[in-house]
């Protein structure tokens, strides 16, 4: 069953992006009585939070926050969800926008029961984007065990033979390869851009060796490994041989606070690495962890307590120093070269696994929409509250954690409502 509903002719608010910020904005506005269209470019809602194993402040799994939000969306007739949909352009003025939307074909219709027969019959595989290419999935697949809508999707790269297999396997007539890309327009009073973030491309940071050596991974790759729905079903393993790491090095500010890459602090990376250290310590009590940092950012009393607790762990070492180079050593191990900023000495350390704390880059930084938006030099949306009408929300506006994104989303829902009522 799909929850995508046809949008009304003149809905009040359009929310672009179905991550945690977009979900919060949508629900806050809709439950206040306003009609909302929520569009998401992926085949499912949940955004980056859905990819996490746990998230702050309570170290909850994604089901903790997303499940109830999905239920609230499903039960609210004022919310109209369109997945696999992107904004082509926005024309008009606050209170009177015309938005052009482009929707890619899912090749699965509303008859889908989620039985999985199409995936069982399909033989071809594609790279699994959810797991950052660490494994593969069938060309007919459910994107995530808690995907919402819980409807299968078929890749455009499926073979002709697999198309036939899927059609024959489906007992419900849910497979429809006649679907094509469609373009529609909607009229709305306000647009909230909750387009989120993407991990900075670590292959661009030449000195850190990502992409050249198997046992150098990113923080989001480790997050997926730690998840029971990830490529290793919750075990953090060395990619080269699937062995349990006995030593792990974290490289902070990988691409952040660097004028050649992301000049700003990405806010979440320090706490993410501290959280990842707890994952490793729970799985491997003898694993030694070293965190190389410029400055450690633990904003707020709760995060500071988390940091202080981890500092008491005798297997976790903090070294203030910027990493200059990461290279491969014997037995597929990895060597990190850094300067200890406290002692002034050059440090050379070899570990089984290196994790790059890659920065947060706004999704719109590389592909800006045709809309009257203002961006700063880093690609974050700069809100103009006097003009109103369109607003950047969550990580589309600035680097933020889940808590801050939710708070910001509530505020942007109010701004959107104010535009609707003409205040």
C-alpha positions in Angstrom: 0.0 0.0 0.0 1.3 3.5 -0.9 0.5 6.6 1.1 1.2 9.0 -1.7 -1.9 11.1 -2.2 -2.9 13.5 -4.9 -2.2 17.0 -3.9 -5.0 19.5 -3.7 -5.2 22.2 -6.3 -4.2 25.0 -4.0 -2.6 23.6 -0.8 -1.3 26.1 1.8 2.2 25.0 2.5 4.8 23.0 0.6 7.6 21.3 2.5 10.6 20.1 0.5 12.4 17.2 2.1 11.1 14.4 4.2 13.9 14.1 6.8 13.5 14.9 10.5 13.2 18.7 9.9 10.7 18.2 7.0 8.6 15.8 9.0 8.4 18.1 12.0 7.5 21.1 9.9 4.8 19.2 8.1 3.3 17.8 11.3 3.4 21.0 13.2 1.7 22.9 10.4 -0.9 20.2 9.5 -1.9 19.5 13.1 -2.5 23.2 13.5 -5.1 22.9 10.7 -3.2 23.8 7.5 -2.9 21.7 4.4 0.6 20.6 3.6 2.3 19.0 0.6 5.4 17.1 1.6 7.7 16.2 -1.3 10.8 13.9 -0.9 13.3 13.0 -3.7 14.0 9.5 -2.2 11.5 6.7 -2.3 11.0 6.9 1.4 10.7 9.4 4.3 13.2 9.7 7.2 16.3 11.3 5.7 19.6 10.9 7.4 18.0 9.9 10.7 16.8 6.7 9.1 20.5 5.8 8.3 21.6 6.2 11.9 22.1 3.4 14.5 21.3 5.8 17.3 20.9 9.5 17.7 21.3 12.1 20.4 20.3 13.1 23.0 18.9 9.8 24.3 20.8 7.5 21.9 17.5 6.3 20.4 17.3 4.1 17.3 15.5 5.7 14.4 12.3 3.8 15.2 12.0 5.8 18.4 11.2 9.1 16.7 10.2 8.2 13.1 7.6 5.5 13.8 5.2 7.8 15.6 5.7 10.6 13.1 4.9 8.2 10.2 1.8 7.2 12.0 0.8 10.8 12.5 1.3 11.5 8.8 -0.7 8.5 7.7 -3.6 9.4 9.9 -3.7 13.1 8.9 -5.8 13.8 5.8 -4.3 17.3 5.6 -0.9 15.9 4.6 -0.2 14.9 1.0 3.0 13.0 0.5 4.8 12.7 -2.8 8.0 10.6 -2.8 10.5 10.3 -5.6 9.7 14.0 -6.3 11.8 17.1 -6.7 11.1 20.8 -7.2 11.9 22.0 -10.7 11.1 25.7 -10.1 9.2 28.0 -7.9 7.5 31.1 -9.4 5.4 33.8 -7.7 5.4 35.8 -4.5 4.8 35.1 -0.8 1.2 33.8 -0.5 0.9 33.0 -4.1 3.6 30.5 -5.4 3.3 28.2 -8.4 5.7 25.2 -8.0 6.6 22.8 -10.7 7.3 19.2 -9.4 9.0 16.3 -11.2 8.2 12.8 -10.1 10.3 9.7 -11.1 8.5 6.4 -11.7 8.5 3.8 -8.9 7.3 1.1 -11.3 5.2 -0.2 -8.4 1.6 0.9 -7.9 -0.7 1.2 -4.9 -1.6 -2.5 -5.2 1.7 -3.4 -3.5 1.3 -5.3 -0.2 5.0 -5.4 0.6 5.2 -9.2 0.2 8.6 -9.1 -1.4 7.9 -11.6 -4.2 9.4 -9.2 -6.8 12.7 -9.0 -4.9 12.8 -12.7 -4.5 12.3 -13.2 -8.2 14.7 -10.5 -9.3 18.3 -11.8 -9.9 20.1 -8.5 -10.8 21.6 -6.3 -8.1 22.4 -2.6 -7.8 24.6 -0.6 -5.4 22.9 0.0 -2.1 22.9 3.8 -1.7 21.4 3.6 1.8 24.6 1.8 2.9 27.0 4.1 0.9 27.8 1.4 -1.6 29.2 -1.0 1.1 26.9 -3.7 -0.2 24.4 -4.4 -3.0 20.6 -4.9 -3.1 18.2 -6.4 -5.6 17.0 -4.2 -8.4 13.5 -4.7 -7.0 13.8 -3.7 -3.3 12.3 -2.2 -0.1 14.7 0.7 0.6 14.7 0.1 4.4 13.0 -2.4 6.8 11.0 0.6 8.2 10.6 2.4 4.9 7.6 4.7 4.7 5.7 4.3 2.5 6.2 0.5 2.9 6.1 0.0 -0.8 8.7 -1.7 -3.0 10.6 0.3 -5.7 12.2 -1.0 -8.9 15.4 0.5 -10.2 15.4 2.0 -13.7 18.5 -0.1 -14.3 16.6 -3.4 -14.0 17.2 -5.9 -16.8 14.5 -7.0 -19.3 14.6 -10.5 -17.9 14.2 -9.3 -14.4 11.3 -7.1 -15.4 9.5 -10.2 -16.7 10.4 -12.2 -13.5 9.0 -9.4 -11.3 5.7 -9.2 -13.3 5.2 -13.0 -13.2 6.0 -13.1 -9.4 3.6 -10.4 -8.3 0.1 -11.8 -7.6 -1.4 -8.4 -7.0 -0.8 -6.6 -10.3 1.5 -4.1 -8.5 4.3 -4.0 -11.1 3.8 -1.4 -13.7 6.6 -0.7 -16.2 4.4 1.7 -18.2 5.0 4.4 -15.5 6.9 7.4 -16.7 8.3 10.6 -15.3 5.6 13.1 -14.7 5.6 16.9 -14.2 2.9 18.6 -12.1 2.3 22.1 -10.7 0.8 23.1 -7.4 -0.2 26.4 -5.9 1.0 27.1 -2.4 1.2 30.1 -0.1 4.6 29.2 1.5 7.5 26.9 0.8 9.8 25.4 3.6 13.1 24.0 2.3 14.0 21.1 4.6 16.4 19.6 2.1 19.0 18.5 4.6 22.6 17.6 4.2 25.0 15.2 2.6 28.4 13.9 3.8 31.3 15.8 2.3 33.0 13.7 -0.4 36.0 12.3 1.4 37.7 11.4 -1.9 38.4 15.1 -2.4 40.6 15.2 0.7 43.7 13.7 -0.9 45.9 13.5 2.1 43.5 11.3 4.1 43.5 8.4 1.7 39.8 7.6 1.5 38.9 5.6 -1.6 42.5 4.4 -2.0 42.7 2.1 1.1 39.9 -0.2 2.2 40.2 0.3 5.9 39.7 4.0 5.8 35.9 4.7 6.2 33.7 7.7 6.9 31.7 8.4 10.0 28.4 7.7 8.2 29.7 4.4 6.9 30.5 3.3 10.5 27.0 4.4 11.5 25.5 2.1 8.9 27.8 -0.8 10.0 26.7 -0.3 13.6 23.0 -0.5 12.6 21.2 -3.8 12.6 19.8 -2.9 9.2 23.2 -2.1 7.8 25.6 -4.0 5.5 27.2 -6.0 8.4 24.0 -6.4 10.5 25.4 -4.3 13.3 29.0 -5.5 13.5 31.7 -2.9 13.0 34.3 -4.7 10.8 37.3 -4.0 8.7 36.2 -3.8 5.1 39.3 -5.5 3.8 38.8 -8.8 5.7 35.7 -8.5 7.8 37.9 -8.8 10.9 37.1 -7.2 14.3 39.3 -4.1 14.7 41.6 -4.1 17.7 42.6 -0.5 17.3 40.6 2.4 15.7 41.7 6.0 14.9 39.2 8.8 14.4 40.3 11.8 12.4 38.2 14.9 13.3 37.4 17.8 11.0 37.9 15.7 7.9 37.1 18.4 5.4 35.6 20.8 7.9 37.3 24.0 9.1 39.4 23.9 6.0 39.4 26.7 3.5 40.1 24.2 0.7 37.0 22.2 1.6 34.3 23.2 4.1 35.4 26.4 5.9 32.9 26.0 8.8 32.6 23.7 11.7 30.0 21.0 10.9 28.8 20.9 14.5 27.8 17.2 14.7 31.1 15.5 14.0 32.7 15.6 17.5 29.6 14.1 19.2 29.2 11.6 16.4 32.8 10.3 16.9 32.2 10.2 20.7 29.1 8.2 20.1 30.9 5.9 17.7 33.6 5.3 20.3 30.8 3.9 22.6 29.6 1.6 19.8 33.1 0.2 19.5 33.7 -0.1 23.2 30.4 -2.0 23.6 31.3 -4.5 20.8 35.0 -4.9 21.5 36.0 -4.3 25.2 39.7 -4.6 24.3 39.6 -2.2 21.3 41.8 0.8 21.7 40.5 4.1 20.3 42.3 7.3 19.5 40.6 10.5 18.6 42.7 13.2 16.9 41.0 16.6 17.1 41.6 20.3 16.6 39.0 21.3 19.2 36.3 19.1 20.7 32.8 20.6 20.5 30.3 19.2 23.1 27.6 21.9 23.1 25.4 21.9 26.2 25.5 20.3 29.6 24.2 16.9 28.4 26.8 16.6 25.6 29.5 17.8 28.0 28.6 15.0 30.5 28.8 12.5 27.7 32.2 13.7 26.7 33.4 13.7 30.4 32.2 10.1 30.9 34.1 8.9 27.8 37.3 10.6 28.9 37.3 8.3 31.9 37.5 5.2 29.7 41.1 3.9 29.8 40.8 2.5 26.3 39.9 5.9 24.7 42.7 8.4 24.0 42.3 12.0 23.0 45.2 13.7 21.0 45.0 17.4 20.2 46.5 17.6 16.8 45.6 17.9 13.1 46.2 14.8 11.0 48.5 15.5 8.1 48.4 12.2 6.3 46.7 8.8 6.3 48.3 5.9 4.3 48.2 2.2 4.1 50.6 0.0 6.2 51.3 -3.7 6.3 48.4 -6.2 6.6 46.0 -3.6 5.2 46.4 -1.6 8.4 46.5 2.2 8.2 49.1 4.7 9.4 48.1 8.2 10.7 50.7 11.0 10.8 49.9 14.0 13.0 51.5 16.7 15.1 50.6 16.6 18.8 49.7 20.3 19.4 50.4 19.9 23.2 53.9 18.4 23.0 54.9 19.7 19.6 56.0 16.2 18.6 55.2 14.4 15.4 53.0 11.3 15.9 52.9 8.3 13.7 50.3 5.7 14.7 49.2 2.5 13.0 45.6 1.1 13.5 43.4 -1.6 12.1 40.7 1.0 11.0 40.6 4.7 10.5 37.3 6.6 10.6 37.1 10.1 9.0 34.7 12.5 10.7 33.6 14.0 7.4 31.7 17.2 7.5 28.1 18.2 6.8 27.4 19.8 3.4 24.0 21.3 2.6 22.3 19.3 -0.1 21.5 22.4 -2.1 25.1 23.6 -2.2 25.8 21.8 -5.5 22.3 21.9 -7.1 20.5 25.1 -6.4 16.7 25.1 -7.3 15.1 27.7 -9.6 13.7 29.7 -6.8 14.1 33.1 -5.2 16.4 32.0 -2.4 19.6 33.5 -1.0 22.5 31.3 -0.2 25.7 32.0 1.7 29.1 31.1 0.3 28.8 27.5 1.8 25.5 26.8 0.2 23.2 27.2 3.3 20.0 29.1 2.8 19.9 32.6 4.3 16.4 33.4 5.5 14.8 36.7 4.8 12.0 36.9 7.3 10.9 40.4 6.2 10.2 39.2 2.7 8.8 35.8 4.0 7.2 33.2 1.9 10.1 30.7 1.6 12.3 29.5 4.4 15.3 27.3 4.9 14.9 24.8 7.7 17.2 22.5 9.7 20.5 21.6 8.0 19.5 23.5 4.9 19.9 26.6 7.0 22.9 25.7 9.1 24.8 22.7 10.5 22.7 21.2 13.3 21.9 18.1 15.3 18.5 16.4 15.5 17.3 18.4 18.6 18.3 21.7 17.0 16.8 20.7 13.7 13.4 19.9 15.3 13.4 23.2 17.2 14.2 25.1 14.1 11.5 23.1 12.1 8.8 24.2 14.6 9.8 27.8 14.2 9.7 27.5 10.4 6.3 25.9 10.5 5.1 29.0 12.4 6.8 31.3 9.8 5.0 29.4 7.0 1.7 29.7 8.7 2.2 33.4 9.2 2.7 33.7 5.4 -0.5 31.8 4.8 -2.6 34.0 7.1 -0.9 37.2 5.7 0.9 38.4 8.8 
